[in-house]
Amino acid sequence: MNEPVDIEYRGHFIAVQTYESDSKQWRPKALVSIYHAGALQQTIVSAPVDVRFDSEEEAVTYSLAAAKKWIDDHEP
């Protein structure tokens, strides 16, 4: 992937940080950020260790979905 995938969702900023493992499979990971009460709050959303993908595109898709679910589950 040439450029990182970064999107805004419900006031949060999602930075996808997928990476290739030693086994040449892609691991999904995302950083969720939001400014709240003047302070930056960040959370890393990682997939379970057994979740890996053969393509970077699949890992990015999973990362975005997992980050959005995390945001949905943690909104008041």
CNS distance restraints for C-alpha pairs under 8 A (distance, minus, plus):
assign (resid   1 and name CA) (resid  56 and name CA) 7.24 0.50 0.50
assign (resid   4 and name CA) (resid  15 and name CA) 7.25 0.50 0.50
assign (resid   4 and name CA) (resid  16 and name CA) 6.44 0.50 0.50
assign (resid   4 and name CA) (resid  17 and name CA) 7.32 0.50 0.50
assign (resid   5 and name CA) (resid  15 and name CA) 6.21 0.50 0.50
assign (resid   5 and name CA) (resid  16 and name CA) 5.47 0.50 0.50
assign (resid   5 and name CA) (resid  60 and name CA) 7.72 0.50 0.50
assign (resid   6 and name CA) (resid  13 and name CA) 7.14 0.50 0.50
assign (resid   6 and name CA) (resid  14 and name CA) 5.49 0.50 0.50
assign (resid   6 and name CA) (resid  15 and name CA) 4.55 0.50 0.50
assign (resid   6 and name CA) (resid  16 and name CA) 6.23 0.50 0.50
assign (resid   7 and name CA) (resid  13 and name CA) 5.88 0.50 0.50
assign (resid   7 and name CA) (resid  14 and name CA) 5.29 0.50 0.50
assign (resid   7 and name CA) (resid  15 and name CA) 6.83 0.50 0.50
assign (resid   8 and name CA) (resid  12 and name CA) 5.57 0.50 0.50
assign (resid   8 and name CA) (resid  13 and name CA) 4.52 0.50 0.50
assign (resid   8 and name CA) (resid  14 and name CA) 6.10 0.50 0.50
assign (resid   9 and name CA) (resid  13 and name CA) 6.32 0.50 0.50
assign (resid   9 and name CA) (resid  14 and name CA) 7.28 0.50 0.50
assign (resid   9 and name CA) (resid  68 and name CA) 7.16 0.50 0.50
assign (resid  10 and name CA) (resid  71 and name CA) 7.89 0.50 0.50
assign (resid  11 and name CA) (resid  34 and name CA) 6.90 0.50 0.50
assign (resid  12 and name CA) (resid  32 and name CA) 6.60 0.50 0.50
assign (resid  12 and name CA) (resid  33 and name CA) 5.65 0.50 0.50
assign (resid  12 and name CA) (resid  34 and name CA) 4.89 0.50 0.50
assign (resid  12 and name CA) (resid  71 and name CA) 7.72 0.50 0.50
assign (resid  13 and name CA) (resid  32 and name CA) 5.72 0.50 0.50
assign (resid  13 and name CA) (resid  33 and name CA) 5.08 0.50 0.50
assign (resid  13 and name CA) (resid  34 and name CA) 6.29 0.50 0.50
assign (resid  14 and name CA) (resid  30 and name CA) 6.55 0.50 0.50
assign (resid  14 and name CA) (resid  31 and name CA) 5.73 0.50 0.50
assign (resid  14 and name CA) (resid  32 and name CA) 4.71 0.50 0.50
assign (resid  14 and name CA) (resid  33 and name CA) 6.51 0.50 0.50
assign (resid  14 and name CA) (resid  64 and name CA) 7.47 0.50 0.50
assign (resid  14 and name CA) (resid  67 and name CA) 6.99 0.50 0.50
assign (resid  15 and name CA) (resid  30 and name CA) 5.56 0.50 0.50
assign (resid  15 and name CA) (resid  31 and name CA) 5.09 0.50 0.50
assign (resid  15 and name CA) (resid  32 and name CA) 6.54 0.50 0.50
assign (resid  16 and name CA) (resid  28 and name CA) 7.96 0.50 0.50
assign (resid  16 and name CA) (resid  29 and name CA) 6.17 0.50 0.50
assign (resid  16 and name CA) (resid  30 and name CA) 4.31 0.50 0.50
assign (resid  16 and name CA) (resid  31 and name CA) 6.37 0.50 0.50
assign (resid  16 and name CA) (resid  60 and name CA) 6.60 0.50 0.50
assign (resid  16 and name CA) (resid  63 and name CA) 6.43 0.50 0.50
assign (resid  16 and name CA) (resid  64 and name CA) 6.96 0.50 0.50
assign (resid  17 and name CA) (resid  28 and name CA) 7.14 0.50 0.50
assign (resid  17 and name CA) (resid  29 and name CA) 5.16 0.50 0.50
assign (resid  17 and name CA) (resid  30 and name CA) 5.16 0.50 0.50
assign (resid  17 and name CA) (resid  31 and name CA) 7.08 0.50 0.50
assign (resid  18 and name CA) (resid  26 and name CA) 6.66 0.50 0.50
assign (resid  18 and name CA) (resid  27 and name CA) 5.54 0.50 0.50
assign (resid  18 and name CA) (resid  28 and name CA) 4.69 0.50 0.50
assign (resid  18 and name CA) (resid  29 and name CA) 5.04 0.50 0.50
assign (resid  18 and name CA) (resid  30 and name CA) 7.11 0.50 0.50
assign (resid  18 and name CA) (resid  56 and name CA) 7.24 0.50 0.50
assign (resid  18 and name CA) (resid  59 and name CA) 6.40 0.50 0.50
assign (resid  18 and name CA) (resid  60 and name CA) 6.40 0.50 0.50
assign (resid  18 and name CA) (resid  63 and name CA) 7.47 0.50 0.50
assign (resid  19 and name CA) (resid  26 and name CA) 5.59 0.50 0.50
assign (resid  19 and name CA) (resid  27 and name CA) 5.40 0.50 0.50
assign (resid  19 and name CA) (resid  28 and name CA) 6.97 0.50 0.50
assign (resid  19 and name CA) (resid  29 and name CA) 7.73 0.50 0.50
assign (resid  19 and name CA) (resid  56 and name CA) 7.86 0.50 0.50
assign (resid  20 and name CA) (resid  24 and name CA) 5.79 0.50 0.50
assign (resid  20 and name CA) (resid  25 and name CA) 5.51 0.50 0.50
assign (resid  20 and name CA) (resid  26 and name CA) 4.43 0.50 0.50
assign (resid  20 and name CA) (resid  27 and name CA) 6.11 0.50 0.50
assign (resid  20 and name CA) (resid  56 and name CA) 7.89 0.50 0.50
assign (resid  21 and name CA) (resid  25 and name CA) 5.43 0.50 0.50
assign (resid  21 and name CA) (resid  26 and name CA) 6.01 0.50 0.50
assign (resid  21 and name CA) (resid  27 and name CA) 6.59 0.50 0.50
assign (resid  24 and name CA) (resid  54 and name CA) 7.73 0.50 0.50
assign (resid  25 and name CA) (resid  52 and name CA) 5.93 0.50 0.50
assign (resid  25 and name CA) (resid  53 and name CA) 5.49 0.50 0.50
assign (resid  25 and name CA) (resid  54 and name CA) 5.12 0.50 0.50
assign (resid  25 and name CA) (resid  55 and name CA) 7.07 0.50 0.50
assign (resid  26 and name CA) (resid  52 and name CA) 5.45 0.50 0.50
assign (resid  26 and name CA) (resid  53 and name CA) 4.92 0.50 0.50
assign (resid  26 and name CA) (resid  54 and name CA) 6.11 0.50 0.50
assign (resid  26 and name CA) (resid  55 and name CA) 6.22 0.50 0.50
assign (resid  26 and name CA) (resid  56 and name CA) 5.66 0.50 0.50
assign (resid  26 and name CA) (resid  59 and name CA) 5.98 0.50 0.50
assign (resid  27 and name CA) (resid  47 and name CA) 7.48 0.50 0.50
assign (resid  27 and name CA) (resid  51 and name CA) 6.93 0.50 0.50
assign (resid  27 and name CA) (resid  52 and name CA) 5.06 0.50 0.50
assign (resid  27 and name CA) (resid  53 and name CA) 6.62 0.50 0.50
assign (resid  27 and name CA) (resid  59 and name CA) 6.16 0.50 0.50
assign (resid  28 and name CA) (resid  46 and name CA) 6.31 0.50 0.50
assign (resid  28 and name CA) (resid  47 and name CA) 5.90 0.50 0.50
assign (resid  28 and name CA) (resid  51 and name CA) 7.73 0.50 0.50
assign (resid  28 and name CA) (resid  52 and name CA) 7.14 0.50 0.50
assign (resid  28 and name CA) (resid  59 and name CA) 4.80 0.50 0.50
assign (resid  28 and name CA) (resid  60 and name CA) 6.39 0.50 0.50
assign (resid  28 and name CA) (resid  62 and name CA) 6.45 0.50 0.50
assign (resid  28 and name CA) (resid  63 and name CA) 5.10 0.50 0.50
assign (resid  29 and name CA) (resid  44 and name CA) 7.17 0.50 0.50
assign (resid  29 and name CA) (resid  45 and name CA) 5.77 0.50 0.50
assign (resid  29 and name CA) (resid  46 and name CA) 4.54 0.50 0.50
assign (resid  29 and name CA) (resid  47 and name CA) 6.49 0.50 0.50
assign (resid  29 and name CA) (resid  63 and name CA) 5.48 0.50 0.50
assign (resid  30 and name CA) (resid  44 and name CA) 5.81 0.50 0.50
assign (resid  30 and name CA) (resid  45 and name CA) 5.19 0.50 0.50
assign (resid  30 and name CA) (resid  46 and name CA) 6.53 0.50 0.50
assign (resid  30 and name CA) (resid  63 and name CA) 5.74 0.50 0.50
assign (resid  30 and name CA) (resid  64 and name CA) 7.19 0.50 0.50
assign (resid  30 and name CA) (resid  67 and name CA) 6.45 0.50 0.50
assign (resid  31 and name CA) (resid  42 and name CA) 6.73 0.50 0.50
assign (resid  31 and name CA) (resid  43 and name CA) 5.77 0.50 0.50
assign (resid  31 and name CA) (resid  44 and name CA) 4.57 0.50 0.50
assign (resid  31 and name CA) (resid  45 and name CA) 6.18 0.50 0.50
assign (resid  31 and name CA) (resid  67 and name CA) 7.80 0.50 0.50
assign (resid  32 and name CA) (resid  42 and name CA) 5.52 0.50 0.50
assign (resid  32 and name CA) (resid  43 and name CA) 5.17 0.50 0.50
assign (resid  32 and name CA) (resid  44 and name CA) 6.24 0.50 0.50
assign (resid  32 and name CA) (resid  45 and name CA) 7.23 0.50 0.50
assign (resid  32 and name CA) (resid  67 and name CA) 6.75 0.50 0.50
assign (resid  33 and name CA) (resid  40 and name CA) 6.86 0.50 0.50
assign (resid  33 and name CA) (resid  41 and name CA) 5.62 0.50 0.50
assign (resid  33 and name CA) (resid  42 and name CA) 4.38 0.50 0.50
assign (resid  33 and name CA) (resid  43 and name CA) 6.56 0.50 0.50
assign (resid  34 and name CA) (resid  40 and name CA) 5.82 0.50 0.50
assign (resid  34 and name CA) (resid  41 and name CA) 5.42 0.50 0.50
assign (resid  34 and name CA) (resid  42 and name CA) 6.64 0.50 0.50
assign (resid  35 and name CA) (resid  39 and name CA) 5.37 0.50 0.50
assign (resid  35 and name CA) (resid  40 and name CA) 4.48 0.50 0.50
assign (resid  35 and name CA) (resid  41 and name CA) 6.10 0.50 0.50
assign (resid  36 and name CA) (resid  40 and name CA) 6.39 0.50 0.50
assign (resid  36 and name CA) (resid  41 and name CA) 6.91 0.50 0.50
assign (resid  45 and name CA) (resid  63 and name CA) 7.77 0.50 0.50
assign (resid  45 and name CA) (resid  66 and name CA) 7.07 0.50 0.50
assign (resid  45 and name CA) (resid  67 and name CA) 6.14 0.50 0.50
assign (resid  45 and name CA) (resid  70 and name CA) 7.58 0.50 0.50
assign (resid  46 and name CA) (resid  63 and name CA) 7.69 0.50 0.50
assign (resid  47 and name CA) (resid  51 and name CA) 6.09 0.50 0.50
assign (resid  47 and name CA) (resid  63 and name CA) 7.75 0.50 0.50
assign (resid  47 and name CA) (resid  66 and name CA) 7.82 0.50 0.50
assign (resid  52 and name CA) (resid  59 and name CA) 7.31 0.50 0.50
assign (resid  53 and name CA) (resid  58 and name CA) 6.18 0.50 0.50
assign (resid  53 and name CA) (resid  59 and name CA) 5.84 0.50 0.50
assign (resid  54 and name CA) (resid  58 and name CA) 7.47 0.50 0.50
assign (resid  55 and name CA) (resid  59 and name CA) 6.63 0.50 0.50
assign (resid  56 and name CA) (resid  60 and name CA) 6.16 0.50 0.50
assign (resid  57 and name CA) (resid  61 and name CA) 6.22 0.50 0.50
assign (resid  58 and name CA) (resid  62 and name CA) 6.23 0.50 0.50
assign (resid  59 and name CA) (resid  63 and name CA) 6.02 0.50 0.50
assign (resid  60 and name CA) (resid  64 and name CA) 6.20 0.50 0.50
assign (resid  61 and name CA) (resid  65 and name CA) 6.31 0.50 0.50
assign (resid  62 and name CA) (resid  66 and name CA) 6.04 0.50 0.50
assign (resid  63 and name CA) (resid  67 and name CA) 6.07 0.50 0.50
assign (resid  64 and name CA) (resid  68 and name CA) 6.12 0.50 0.50
assign (resid  65 and name CA) (resid  69 and name CA) 6.14 0.50 0.50
assign (resid  66 and name CA) (resid  70 and name CA) 6.14 0.50 0.50
assign (resid  67 and name CA) (resid  71 and name CA) 6.25 0.50 0.50
assign (resid  68 and name CA) (resid  72 and name CA) 6.11 0.50 0.50
assign (resid  69 and name CA) (resid  73 and name CA) 6.01 0.50 0.50
assign (resid  70 and name CA) (resid  74 and name CA) 6.17 0.50 0.50
assign (resid  71 and name CA) (resid  75 and name CA) 6.08 0.50 0.50
